[in-house]
Amino acid sequence: MTAVAATSDRPTLAPSIPRQLFVDSGYVLLGLPLALASFVVLMVGLAVGIGLVVTVIGLPIVSGTLYAARGLADIERLRLPAVLHQPRIRPHYRLPEAGANAWRRIFVPMRDAQSWLDLAHGILRLIAALGTFVVTLAWWAAAITGSLYWAYDWALPRADGEGDQDLAQLLGLGDSTTARIGLYTALGVFFLITLPIVVRGCALLQASFAKAMLTGVAEMRDRITVLEEQKRAAVSAEAAALRRLERDIHDGPQQRLVRLAMDLSRARMQLASDPAAAGRTIDEAVAQTRDTLAELRALSRGIAPPILVDRGLPSALAAIAGRGLIPIELQVDPQLGTPAGRLDPAVESTAYFVVSEALTNVAKHSRATEATVAVARQGTNLQVRVGDDGQGGAHLAKGHGLAGIADRVRAAGGELLVVSPTGGPTEIRAELPL
């Protein structure tokens, strides 16, 4: 997940059992003709290409075969989400360099590992497709013919020979019509009940093999990329926080402490010559001390507010709203403040940071008259929304206040969405994984 102003794909909800049965059946039954076509095209192309490689003509044929494998693999990737209920993932194939000549372009797919995995899948998938096709077709046939046996038993010819016995007789149930219909119907009902399970297993077997070959490496690369981005975001967020803290300390408490030292030195010199002036100077020093303590408390709230640690996210956000310069409406799940509903400290801290920084930006830049903060669980995520009725125009460009929020959210593995048309209103939405 990335902290960009866009939504990401979500896994689709699982359909009903009958619908999933027909989806899985179609996937498996269509898989065999596709596997046969892939096997024939790729085996012929590979054999011809390797056979003619000594004449140089074979190299373009091998390259074309790899491109064909890539196209067939893309067809399979389009079919996978319906079975696996996961978003489609397409690997990033190696591309030819700008200005590359024809021969360099021919060698591009040969230097791409994923292209060879596509080729291997296109050839080997026939094994899995053939087995799952036979099992699925046999289970469907047994379920339909068995459960409807009572409807056509009368039309079946019967053997008159003494050595000819049907299954009911072999099992000792007799040769009556009732026994025969009852046995075959019961078998049909058994196959019908187990049909969704068996077909689902066949579809998952075929789809899992395709996923491992066609998207496994891509998923690993994407995961590595996401982790690298999260690491960079965490470093950037930490560096920005340290720079802001250093600036705030330098501009606030440090200057007040310098003046406090000067006032105390002046008061010491005034004690002998002008005690009244020394008293006024000491009073000013006491005021400076109070102001310094207030600023230090404000800085500590931005780092690790005690109320967040002690009483949880709802109380901490209520404290932020109480200090707001404009009316702030809170819509926070109260369960987040109970011992059973408390979030992971890292998630709580990130959510608090998002709300605090977003409201700071509202106060500084939005010209809003009111704001709304909503925090609640949404499935496996914590959704944080901060909206205002201001002038809009907020964005995630570097150098703006929202960039630091985006880095913090991305470091936590979440997403940040900003909707802020010119003229307003503005909504900042963060999705944090729990």
Phi, psi and chi 1 to 4 in degrees:
 res  aa     phi    psi   chi1   chi2   chi3   chi4
   1 MET       -  145.8  -67.3 -178.4  -74.3      -
   2 THR  -127.2  154.6   56.9      -      -      -
   3 ALA   -93.1   76.7      -      -      -      -
   4 VAL  -127.4  166.1  -64.6      -      -      -
   5 ALA   -84.9   61.1      -      -      -      -
   6 ALA  -159.3  162.5      -      -      -      -
   7 THR   -96.0  154.8   56.2      -      -      -
   8 SER  -106.0  164.9   63.7      -      -      -
   9 ASP   -66.8  144.8  -65.1  -26.5      -      -
  10 ARG  -118.8  146.2  -66.1  -75.1 -164.7  -82.1
  11 PRO   -60.4  137.1  -23.2   33.5      -      -
  12 THR   -74.6  154.1   56.3      -      -      -
  13 LEU   -70.0  148.1  -64.6  176.6      -      -
  14 ALA   -69.4  131.9      -      -      -      -
  15 PRO   -75.8  178.1   27.0  -32.8      -      -
  16 SER   -67.5  165.7   62.1      -      -      -
  17 ILE   -61.6  -48.3  -67.4  178.0      -      -
  18 PRO   -60.2  -42.4  -22.8   33.6      -      -
  19 ARG   -65.0  -43.6 -178.4 -177.2  175.1 -172.7
  20 GLN   -63.3  -34.4 -173.6   64.3   60.2      -
  21 LEU   -61.1  -46.1  171.9   61.3      -      -
  22 PHE   -71.1  -34.3  -74.6  105.4      -      -
  23 VAL   -63.6  -47.2  168.7      -      -      -
  24 ASP   -65.1  -40.5  -67.9  -20.7      -      -
  25 SER   -63.1  -45.5  -60.0      -      -      -
  26 GLY   -61.9  -38.7      -      -      -      -
  27 TYR   -62.8  -45.5  175.2   80.6      -      -
  28 VAL   -71.3  -47.1  172.9      -      -      -
  29 LEU   -67.6  -37.1  -62.6  179.3      -      -
  30 LEU   -74.8  -19.7 -177.2   60.0      -      -
  31 GLY   -64.9  -32.7      -      -      -      -
  32 LEU   -66.7  -52.2 -178.4   60.3      -      -
  33 PRO   -61.1  -35.7   14.8  -27.8      -      -
  34 LEU   -65.3  -40.0  -71.5  175.3      -      -
  35 ALA   -65.6  -40.4      -      -      -      -
  36 LEU   -62.4  -45.3  -76.8  171.4      -      -
  37 ALA   -62.0  -44.1      -      -      -      -
  38 SER   -61.4  -45.3  -62.3      -      -      -
  39 PHE   -60.8  -46.1 -177.6   83.3      -      -
  40 VAL   -66.6  -48.3  171.9      -      -      -
  41 VAL   -64.1  -46.2  170.1      -      -      -
  42 LEU   -75.2  -39.3  -60.7 -178.1      -      -
  43 MET   -65.7  -42.9  -78.3  -60.5  -65.1      -
  44 VAL   -65.0  -46.8  170.5      -      -      -
  45 GLY   -61.5  -43.1      -      -      -      -
  46 LEU   -67.1  -42.6 -171.2   62.5      -      -
  47 ALA   -64.4  -44.8      -      -      -      -
  48 VAL   -66.1  -42.8  172.6      -      -      -
  49 GLY   -62.7  -45.2      -      -      -      -
  50 ILE   -67.2  -38.1  -66.4  176.7      -      -
  51 GLY   -65.0  -31.7      -      -      -      -
  52 LEU  -101.9    8.9  -63.7  177.0      -      -
  53 VAL   -63.9  -27.8   72.0      -      -      -
  54 VAL   -69.6  -19.9  -66.4      -      -      -
  55 THR   -97.1    8.3   64.8      -      -      -
  56 VAL    73.3  -26.6 -176.2      -      -      -
  57 ILE   -64.2  -26.8  -59.4  176.8      -      -
  58 GLY   -66.4  -27.6      -      -      -      -
  59 LEU   -63.2  -48.2  -66.0  177.3      -      -
  60 PRO   -61.7  -32.9  -22.7   33.2      -      -
  61 ILE   -67.8  -43.6  -63.8  177.2      -      -
  62 VAL   -61.9  -42.4  172.2      -      -      -
  63 SER   -62.1  -44.3  179.1      -      -      -
  64 GLY   -62.8  -36.4      -      -      -      -
  65 THR   -63.5  -40.2  -57.1      -      -      -
  66 LEU   -65.8  -37.9  -68.7  174.6      -      -
  67 TYR   -66.1  -37.7  -82.6  116.6      -      -
  68 ALA   -63.9  -41.1      -      -      -      -
  69 ALA   -61.5  -37.5      -      -      -      -
  70 ARG   -63.8  -42.9 -175.7 -178.7  -60.6 -177.0
  71 GLY   -64.5  -43.3      -      -      -      -
  72 LEU   -65.3  -35.6  -67.1  167.9      -      -
  73 ALA   -66.1  -36.9      -      -      -      -
  74 ASP   -64.3  -36.7  -78.3  -23.8      -      -
  75 ILE   -61.6  -42.4  -65.3  175.6      -      -
  76 GLU   -67.7  -37.2 -174.4   65.4   17.8      -
  77 ARG   -64.3  -31.7  -67.2 -172.8 -170.5  100.6
  78 LEU   -67.8  -27.3  -72.1  173.6      -      -
  79 ARG   -86.8  -19.3  -61.6 -172.6  -26.9  124.1
  80 LEU   -67.1  -41.9  -71.6  178.5      -      -
  81 PRO   -56.9  -33.7  -26.5   35.7      -      -
  82 ALA   -65.2  -27.8      -      -      -      -
  83 VAL   -93.8  -44.7  177.5      -      -      -
  84 LEU   -89.4  -12.8  -61.1  177.7      -      -
  85 HIS    56.3   43.3  -53.5  -57.0      -      -
  86 GLN  -131.8  150.7  -63.1  175.4   -5.2      -
  87 PRO   -63.5  150.6   21.3  -31.8      -      -
  88 ARG   -70.4  136.0 -175.8  171.5   70.5   96.9
  89 ILE  -121.5  124.4  -62.8  177.1      -      -
  90 ARG  -116.2  127.0 -170.6  178.2 -169.6  -86.9
  91 PRO   -66.9  159.1   17.9  -23.6      -      -
  92 HIS   -89.3  103.7  -60.3  -74.3      -      -
  93 TYR   -75.9  154.0  -70.1   98.9      -      -
  94 ARG   -65.5  133.9 -176.1 -172.4  -66.6  -90.4
  95 LEU  -109.8  151.6  -61.5  175.6      -      -
  96 PRO   -68.4  149.8   21.9  -31.7      -      -
  97 GLU   -70.6  153.7  -59.5  172.7   -4.4      -
  98 ALA   -61.8  130.1      -      -      -      -
  99 GLY    80.2    9.6      -      -      -      -
 100 ALA   -68.9  143.0      -      -      -      -
 101 ASN   -78.9  179.8   57.7   32.1      -      -
 102 ALA   -61.7  -41.5      -      -      -      -
 103 TRP   -68.2  -37.5  -79.0  107.1      -      -
 104 ARG   -64.3  -37.2  -74.2 -176.4  176.9  -85.8
 105 ARG   -67.3  -33.7  -67.0  177.5 -179.8  -85.9
 106 ILE   -64.3  -36.4  -71.9  174.3      -      -
 107 PHE   -82.9   -8.9  -78.7  101.5      -      -
 108 VAL   -58.4  -53.4  166.1      -      -      -
 109 PRO   -65.9  -25.9   22.9  -33.2      -      -
 110 MET   -70.5  -23.6  -60.9 -177.7 -169.6      -
 111 ARG   -95.0    6.6  -67.1 -175.5  -74.6  119.4
 112 ASP  -105.0  115.5 -172.2   -0.9      -      -
 113 ALA   -61.8  -36.7      -      -      -      -
 114 GLN   -65.4  -32.0 -175.9   60.1   51.8      -
 115 SER   -63.4  -38.7  -64.1      -      -      -
 116 TRP   -71.0  -33.5  -69.1  102.9      -      -
 117 LEU   -65.5  -38.3  -71.6  174.8      -      -
 118 ASP   -61.9  -41.3  -66.3  -14.0      -      -
 119 LEU   -64.1  -44.6  178.1   66.2      -      -
 120 ALA   -62.4  -41.1      -      -      -      -
 121 HIS   -64.3  -43.4  170.7  -96.8      -      -
 122 GLY   -60.8  -28.8      -      -      -      -
 123 ILE   -87.5  -44.4  -65.8  174.6      -      -
 124 LEU   -81.9  -17.9  -61.6  177.2      -      -
 125 ARG   -62.9  -20.8   64.8 -177.3  -67.4 -169.1
 126 LEU   -60.8  -33.8 -178.7   60.9      -      -
 127 ILE   -64.1  -51.0  -59.4  173.0      -      -
 128 ALA   -67.6  -38.7      -      -      -      -
 129 ALA   -65.6  -39.9      -      -      -      -
 130 LEU   -66.3  -45.8 -177.4   60.2      -      -
 131 GLY   -64.1  -46.0      -      -      -      -
 132 THR   -69.1  -32.4   53.5      -      -      -
 133 PHE   -63.8  -45.8  179.1   89.9      -      -
 134 VAL   -63.4  -46.3  170.2      -      -      -
 135 VAL   -64.0  -44.5  172.4      -      -      -
 136 THR   -64.1  -46.8  -60.7      -      -      -
 137 LEU   -63.8  -41.2 -170.7   61.9      -      -
 138 ALA   -65.2  -40.1      -      -      -      -
 139 TRP   -68.0  -40.7 -132.8  -92.9      -      -
 140 TRP   -62.4  -44.9  -94.1  105.9      -      -
 141 ALA   -62.9  -44.5      -      -      -      -
 142 ALA   -65.7  -38.7      -      -      -      -
 143 ALA   -66.6  -42.8      -      -      -      -
 144 ILE   -74.0  -50.4  -65.3  174.0      -      -
 145 THR   -67.6  -35.3   57.7      -      -      -
 146 GLY   -72.7  -47.6      -      -      -      -
 147 SER   -68.2  -22.7   59.1      -      -      -
 148 LEU  -104.5   13.9  -62.4  177.7      -      -
 149 TYR   -58.5  -36.9 -175.1   81.7      -      -
 150 TRP   -59.3  -22.1   55.6  -88.3      -      -
 151 ALA   -83.4  -21.9      -      -      -      -
 152 TYR  -128.5   10.1   59.8   86.0      -      -
 153 ASP   -58.7  -37.7  174.2   76.2      -      -
 154 TRP   -64.3  -23.7   59.3  -87.7      -      -
 155 ALA   -89.9   -5.8      -      -      -      -
 156 LEU   -84.1  136.7  -63.2  177.6      -      -
 157 PRO   -70.3  147.8   24.7  -32.1      -      -
 158 ARG  -112.7  137.0  -55.0  -67.4  170.3 -151.7
 159 ALA   -78.6  138.5      -      -      -      -
 160 ASP   -97.1   -9.7  -63.4  -30.1      -      -
 161 GLY   -67.9  149.1      -      -      -      -
 162 GLU   -69.0  -26.9  -64.3 -178.7   -1.5      -
 163 GLY   -87.0   -6.6      -      -      -      -
 164 ASP   -92.3  117.5  -63.7  -32.7      -      -
 165 GLN  -132.1  142.5  -66.2 -179.8  -33.9      -
 166 ASP   -90.1 -177.4   59.4   18.5      -      -
 167 LEU   -63.4  -36.7 -177.3   59.2      -      -
 168 ALA   -62.7  -39.9      -      -      -      -
 169 GLN   -70.1  -38.4  -68.4  174.3  -70.4      -
 170 LEU   -64.9  -30.2  -69.1  174.9      -      -
 171 LEU   -86.4    1.9  -65.0  176.4      -      -
 172 GLY    79.3   21.4      -      -      -      -
 173 LEU   -92.0   -2.7  -60.2  177.7      -      -
 174 GLY    92.7  177.8      -      -      -      -
 175 ASP  -109.8   20.5   58.2   -7.5      -      -
 176 SER   -75.7  156.6   65.4      -      -      -
 177 THR   -63.9  -39.1  -58.6      -      -      -
 178 THR   -62.3  -44.0  -57.9      -      -      -
 179 ALA   -64.5  -41.8      -      -      -      -
 180 ARG   -65.7  -48.4 -174.7  172.7   59.4 -106.1
 181 ILE   -65.3  -41.0  -67.4  177.4      -      -
 182 GLY   -62.4  -42.1      -      -      -      -
 183 LEU   -65.7  -51.6  174.4   62.4      -      -
 184 TYR   -67.8  -34.4  -68.3  139.4      -      -
 185 THR   -67.3  -39.9  -58.1      -      -      -
 186 ALA   -63.2  -41.1      -      -      -      -
 187 LEU   -64.1  -39.9  -70.5  175.2      -      -
 188 GLY   -63.9  -39.9      -      -      -      -
 189 VAL   -65.3  -38.1  169.8      -      -      -
 190 PHE   -61.5  -47.5  167.1   77.0      -      -
 191 PHE   -64.5  -34.8  -80.4   99.1      -      -
 192 LEU   -68.0  -41.1 -173.9   63.2      -      -
 193 ILE   -67.6  -40.6  -67.3  174.6      -      -
 194 THR   -84.9   -5.0   57.9      -      -      -
 195 LEU   -57.5  -48.9 -179.2   63.5      -      -
 196 PRO   -60.0  -36.6  -22.2   33.4      -      -
 197 ILE   -69.1  -46.4  -58.9  174.3      -      -
 198 VAL   -66.9  -45.5  173.0      -      -      -
 199 VAL   -65.4  -39.1  174.5      -      -      -
 200 ARG   -61.5  -42.7 -177.8   67.3  178.7  155.6
 201 GLY   -62.5  -42.1      -      -      -      -
 202 CYS   -64.1  -42.2  -68.8      -      -      -
 203 ALA   -64.9  -42.3      -      -      -      -
 204 LEU   -66.6  -36.4  -72.4  176.1      -      -
 205 LEU   -61.9  -47.3  175.9   63.4      -      -
 206 GLN   -68.9  -41.5 -166.6  174.9  140.7      -
 207 ALA   -70.4  -36.0      -      -      -      -
 208 SER   -65.7  -39.3  -62.3      -      -      -
 209 PHE   -63.0  -43.1  172.9   70.4      -      -
 210 ALA   -65.4  -40.8      -      -      -      -
 211 LYS   -63.8  -42.7  178.9 -176.5  176.8 -177.5
 212 ALA   -61.9  -38.1      -      -      -      -
 213 MET   -83.2  -36.1  -62.3  -71.5  -72.7      -
 214 LEU   -99.0  -26.3  -57.4  180.0      -      -
 215 THR  -129.1   -6.3   66.9      -      -      -
 216 GLY   -59.5  -48.3      -      -      -      -
 217 VAL   -66.9  -38.2  175.2      -      -      -
 218 ALA   -64.8  -42.0      -      -      -      -
 219 GLU   -62.9  -40.4  -73.6 -178.8  -25.0      -
 220 MET   -64.8  -42.4 -177.7  175.0   63.2      -
 221 ARG   -65.0  -42.5  -72.9  177.3  177.1  174.2
 222 ASP   -62.5  -39.8  -70.9  -13.4      -      -
 223 ARG   -64.4  -41.1 -178.9   58.0 -179.5  163.1
 224 ILE   -63.1  -41.6  -67.7  173.6      -      -
 225 THR   -62.2  -43.7  -58.9      -      -      -
 226 VAL   -62.5  -43.3  168.3      -      -      -
 227 LEU   -64.1  -39.2  -68.8  175.2      -      -
 228 GLU   -64.3  -41.4  -70.8  177.2  -13.7      -
 229 GLU   -64.8  -40.7  -70.0  178.7   -8.1      -
 230 GLN   -63.7  -38.6  -69.7  179.6    0.0      -
 231 LYS   -64.6  -45.1  179.6 -178.8  177.1 -178.9
 232 ARG   -63.8  -39.3  -73.5 -166.0  -63.7  -92.8
 233 ALA   -65.4  -40.4      -      -      -      -
 234 ALA   -63.8  -43.0      -      -      -      -
 235 VAL   -64.0  -43.2  172.4      -      -      -
 236 SER   -64.5  -43.6  175.8      -      -      -
 237 ALA   -63.9  -41.3      -      -      -      -
 238 GLU   -66.2  -41.8 -178.2  179.9    1.7      -
 239 ALA   -64.4  -41.0      -      -      -      -
 240 ALA   -64.7  -40.7      -      -      -      -
 241 ALA   -64.0  -40.7      -      -      -      -
 242 LEU   -66.4  -40.1  -70.6  174.8      -      -
 243 ARG   -64.9  -41.2  -74.1 -165.8  -59.1  -90.6
 244 ARG   -66.1  -41.8 -176.2  174.6   62.1 -107.7
 245 LEU   -63.5  -42.7 -179.5   60.8      -      -
 246 GLU   -62.0  -42.6 -179.2 -177.6    3.7      -
 247 ARG   -65.4  -43.0 -177.3 -176.6   65.5 -112.0
 248 ASP   -65.1  -40.2  -68.2  -17.8      -      -
 249 ILE   -66.5  -40.7  -68.8  175.6      -      -
 250 HIS   -66.5  -41.9  178.8  -88.8      -      -
 251 ASP   -80.5  -21.2  -64.9  -17.7      -      -
 252 GLY  -111.8  -92.6      -      -      -      -
 253 PRO   -55.0  -37.7  -25.1   33.8      -      -
 254 GLN   -63.7  -43.7 -179.6  175.3  -30.2      -
 255 GLN   -65.3  -38.9  -61.0  -61.7  -35.7      -
 256 ARG   -67.1  -38.1  -67.2 -172.6 -178.5  -82.2
 257 LEU   -67.0  -36.9  -70.8  173.3      -      -
 258 VAL   -62.6  -44.3  170.3      -      -      -
 259 ARG   -66.9  -36.5 -179.7  175.9  174.7  179.6
 260 LEU   -59.8  -43.7  176.1   61.1      -      -
 261 ALA   -62.6  -40.3      -      -      -      -
 262 MET   -67.2  -41.1  -66.3  173.7   62.9      -
 263 ASP   -64.0  -41.1  -72.1  -15.2      -      -
 264 LEU   -66.3  -38.3  -69.1  175.6      -      -
 265 SER   -64.7  -41.4  -62.4      -      -      -
 266 ARG   -65.8  -39.4 -172.5  170.4   72.1 -127.4
 267 ALA   -63.9  -37.5      -      -      -      -
 268 ARG   -63.6  -38.7 -175.9  175.0   57.5 -177.6
 269 MET   -72.8  -27.5  -69.4 -174.7  -65.1      -
 270 GLN   -83.8  -13.1  -69.5  172.5  -22.0      -
 271 LEU   -59.7  -39.4  -80.5  175.6      -      -
 272 ALA   -80.1  -39.5      -      -      -      -
 273 SER   -92.5  -35.9   59.6      -      -      -
 274 ASP  -146.1   81.7 -169.3   -8.0      -      -
 275 PRO   -57.9  -36.5  -23.4   34.0      -      -
 276 ALA   -63.5  -43.7      -      -      -      -
 277 ALA   -65.2  -36.5      -      -      -      -
 278 ALA   -62.5  -39.7      -      -      -      -
 279 GLY   -62.5  -41.8      -      -      -      -
 280 ARG   -65.2  -38.3  -69.7 -167.8  -62.0  -89.5
 281 THR   -65.1  -40.2  -56.6      -      -      -
 282 ILE   -64.8  -39.3  -68.6  174.5      -      -
 283 ASP   -60.3  -41.1  -69.6  -21.3      -      -
 284 GLU   -63.8  -38.2  -67.6  177.2    4.4      -
 285 ALA   -64.4  -39.5      -      -      -      -
 286 VAL   -62.5  -42.2  171.3      -      -      -
 287 ALA   -62.0  -41.4      -      -      -      -
 288 GLN   -61.9  -38.3  -70.4  -69.4  -24.9      -
 289 THR   -62.5  -44.1  -56.6      -      -      -
 290 ARG   -62.4  -44.3  -66.8 -164.4 -172.6   99.5
 291 ASP   -62.6  -39.4  -67.0  -19.5      -      -
 292 THR   -64.0  -43.6  -57.0      -      -      -
 293 LEU   -61.9  -40.3  -71.3  174.5      -      -
 294 ALA   -63.2  -42.0      -      -      -      -
 295 GLU   -67.0  -39.2  -70.6 -167.5    6.3      -
 296 LEU   -64.4  -38.5  -71.5  173.9      -      -
 297 ARG   -63.8  -41.6  -70.1 -167.4 -172.0   99.2
 298 ALA   -62.0  -40.7      -      -      -      -
 299 LEU   -66.0  -39.3  -70.4  175.0      -      -
 300 SER   -66.5  -32.1   68.2      -      -      -
 301 ARG   -64.3  -33.2  -77.4 -163.3  -63.5  -93.1
 302 GLY   -75.0  -21.8      -      -      -      -
 303 ILE   -90.3  -60.6  -59.2  171.5      -      -
 304 ALA  -150.8   82.2      -      -      -      -
 305 PRO   -62.3  129.3   21.4  -31.6      -      -
 306 PRO   -58.9  -35.2  -22.9   33.1      -      -
 307 ILE   -64.4  -31.3 -169.4  173.2      -      -
 308 LEU   -67.6  -41.2  177.1   63.2      -      -
 309 VAL   -70.3  -40.5  178.2      -      -      -
 310 ASP   -83.3  -41.1  -62.4  -23.9      -      -
 311 ARG  -119.2   -5.4  -60.9  174.1   58.5 -174.7
 312 GLY    96.6  177.9      -      -      -      -
 313 LEU   -65.4  -44.2 -168.7   58.4      -      -
 314 PRO   -58.4  -44.0  -26.3   35.7      -      -
 315 SER   -67.0  -38.3  -62.0      -      -      -
 316 ALA   -65.8  -40.4      -      -      -      -
 317 LEU   -70.8  -33.5  -63.9 -177.4      -      -
 318 ALA   -63.1  -37.3      -      -      -      -
 319 ALA   -65.3  -38.7      -      -      -      -
 320 ILE   -63.5  -45.9  -67.3  178.6      -      -
 321 ALA   -62.2  -36.0      -      -      -      -
 322 GLY   -65.9  -26.5      -      -      -      -
 323 ARG   -92.0    0.0  -61.1 -168.1  -58.2  -91.2
 324 GLY   -67.5  150.2      -      -      -      -
 325 LEU   -83.9  -15.9  -59.5  178.8      -      -
 326 ILE  -127.3  161.2   60.3  174.0      -      -
 327 PRO   -60.1  132.7  -22.2   32.5      -      -
 328 ILE  -125.0  121.6  -60.7  173.7      -      -
 329 GLU   -92.5  125.4  179.0 -174.0   -4.4      -
 330 LEU  -101.4  132.2  -75.8 -179.5      -      -
 331 GLN  -130.1   78.3  -59.3  171.9    4.5      -
 332 VAL  -115.5  132.5 -177.6      -      -      -
 333 ASP   -61.6  117.3 -175.6   -1.3      -      -
 334 PRO   -65.6  -20.9   21.8  -31.9      -      -
 335 GLN   -63.6  -22.0  -66.5  -64.9  -38.2      -
 336 LEU   -68.1  -14.0  -61.6  176.8      -      -
 337 GLY  -101.6   -2.6      -      -      -      -
 338 THR   -86.8  157.0   62.5      -      -      -
 339 PRO   -57.7  -36.1  -26.6   34.9      -      -
 340 ALA   -77.5  -25.1      -      -      -      -
 341 GLY  -103.0    1.7      -      -      -      -
 342 ARG   -61.4  142.1  -72.2  -72.0  -62.5  -92.2
 343 LEU   -87.3  170.8  -56.6  172.3      -      -
 344 ASP   -60.2  138.0 -178.4   80.7      -      -
 345 PRO   -52.9  -36.2  -26.9   34.3      -      -
 346 ALA   -66.8  -39.5      -      -      -      -
 347 VAL   -67.8  -43.0  177.5      -      -      -
 348 GLU   -58.9  -45.6  -78.6 -170.8  -20.9      -
 349 SER   -63.0  -41.6  177.7      -      -      -
 350 THR   -66.5  -43.7  -57.7      -      -      -
 351 ALA   -61.6  -43.0      -      -      -      -
 352 TYR   -61.2  -43.6  179.0   88.1      -      -
 353 PHE   -62.0  -43.5  177.9   85.8      -      -
 354 VAL   -60.0  -48.5  169.8      -      -      -
 355 VAL   -64.8  -46.1  174.2      -      -      -
 356 SER   -61.4  -47.8  176.7      -      -      -
 357 GLU   -69.8  -37.9  -69.8  -62.4  -53.2      -
 358 ALA   -64.2  -42.2      -      -      -      -
 359 LEU   -68.3  -32.0  -69.7  177.6      -      -
 360 THR   -63.4  -42.2  -60.6      -      -      -
 361 ASN   -66.2  -36.5  -79.6  -63.3      -      -
 362 VAL   -60.5  -46.6  169.9      -      -      -
 363 ALA   -65.6  -35.5      -      -      -      -
 364 LYS   -83.7  -38.9  -71.7 -178.1  177.3  179.5
 365 HIS  -121.6  -21.2  -50.7  -63.7      -      -
 366 SER   -85.5  -23.1   70.7      -      -      -
 367 ARG    58.7   35.3  -61.9 -179.6 -176.8  175.4
 368 ALA   -83.2  157.2      -      -      -      -
 369 THR  -104.3  -15.3   58.8      -      -      -
 370 GLU  -158.0  159.0   60.6 -179.9    3.7      -
 371 ALA  -140.2  160.3      -      -      -      -
 372 THR  -131.4  135.9  -57.5      -      -      -
 373 VAL  -124.1  123.9  175.1      -      -      -
 374 ALA  -128.6  128.4      -      -      -      -
 375 VAL  -134.3  125.3 -179.5      -      -      -
 376 ALA  -161.4  158.0      -      -      -      -
 377 ARG   -74.6  138.9  -78.4 -171.3  173.1   92.2
 378 GLN  -132.0   91.7  -66.3  -71.8  -22.4      -
 379 GLY    67.5 -120.7      -      -      -      -
 380 THR   -96.1   11.7   58.6      -      -      -
 381 ASN  -121.8  160.0  -67.9  -28.8      -      -
 382 LEU  -105.4  122.2  179.0   71.9      -      -
 383 GLN  -100.4  126.7 -174.5  179.5   83.7      -
 384 VAL  -118.5  122.3 -179.7      -      -      -
 385 ARG  -124.9  131.6  -67.5 -172.9  -66.4  111.7
 386 VAL  -127.9  118.5  180.0      -      -      -
 387 GLY  -125.1  157.4      -      -      -      -
 388 ASP  -150.0  163.8   66.2   72.9      -      -
 389 ASP  -102.6   32.2   61.2   -9.9      -      -
 390 GLY   -80.5 -159.3      -      -      -      -
 391 GLN   -83.0   -7.2   62.0 -175.1   -8.1      -
 392 GLY    75.1 -164.9      -      -      -      -
 393 GLY    85.8    8.3      -      -      -      -
 394 ALA   -74.3  145.5      -      -      -      -
 395 HIS  -153.2  174.0   52.1   84.5      -      -
 396 LEU   -97.3   17.7  -67.1  174.1      -      -
 397 ALA   -63.3  145.9      -      -      -      -
 398 LYS   -59.9  141.8  -76.2  -66.5 -176.1 -177.2
 399 GLY    95.9   -8.3      -      -      -      -
 400 HIS  -104.5  162.2  -68.0   74.7      -      -
 401 GLY   -62.4  -30.2      -      -      -      -
 402 LEU   -73.8  -18.6  -64.3 -179.0      -      -
 403 ALA   -62.9  -39.8      -      -      -      -
 404 GLY   -64.9  -37.2      -      -      -      -
 405 ILE   -64.7  -42.4  -58.3  177.6      -      -
 406 ALA   -61.2  -42.8      -      -      -      -
 407 ASP   -62.9  -42.6  -73.7  -21.6      -      -
 408 ARG   -64.7  -42.2 -174.0   72.1  172.7  -99.0
 409 VAL   -67.6  -43.1  171.0      -      -      -
 410 ARG   -64.4  -35.7 -172.4  165.3   59.6 -119.0
 411 ALA   -64.7  -29.1      -      -      -      -
 412 ALA   -85.6    2.2      -      -      -      -
 413 GLY    84.2   19.1      -      -      -      -
 414 GLY  -108.8 -170.5      -      -      -      -
 415 GLU  -124.6  150.6  -60.3  174.0   -6.3      -
 416 LEU  -126.5  127.6 -174.4   70.8      -      -
 417 LEU  -119.9  129.3  174.3   67.0      -      -
 418 VAL  -120.2  120.0  177.9      -      -      -
 419 VAL  -117.1  108.5  179.6      -      -      -
 420 SER  -149.5   73.0 -176.1      -      -      -
 421 PRO   -65.9  156.4   25.8  -34.1      -      -
 422 THR   -61.4  128.6  -58.1      -      -      -
 423 GLY    97.4  -10.1      -      -      -      -
 424 GLY    81.1 -179.9      -      -      -      -
 425 PRO   -78.3  175.9   31.8  -36.1      -      -
 426 THR  -118.0  138.8  -64.2      -      -      -
 427 GLU  -134.6  128.2 -178.0  178.0   79.2      -
 428 ILE  -110.3  121.4  -60.9  170.9      -      -
 429 ARG  -124.0  124.6 -174.3 -175.5  -50.6  150.7
 430 ALA  -115.4  134.3      -      -      -      -
 431 GLU  -112.9  115.2  -62.3  -85.3   -8.2      -
 432 LEU  -113.6  126.9  -58.9  172.9      -      -
 433 PRO   -68.7  138.2   24.1  -31.7      -      -
 434 LEU   -86.9      -  -63.1  175.4      -      -
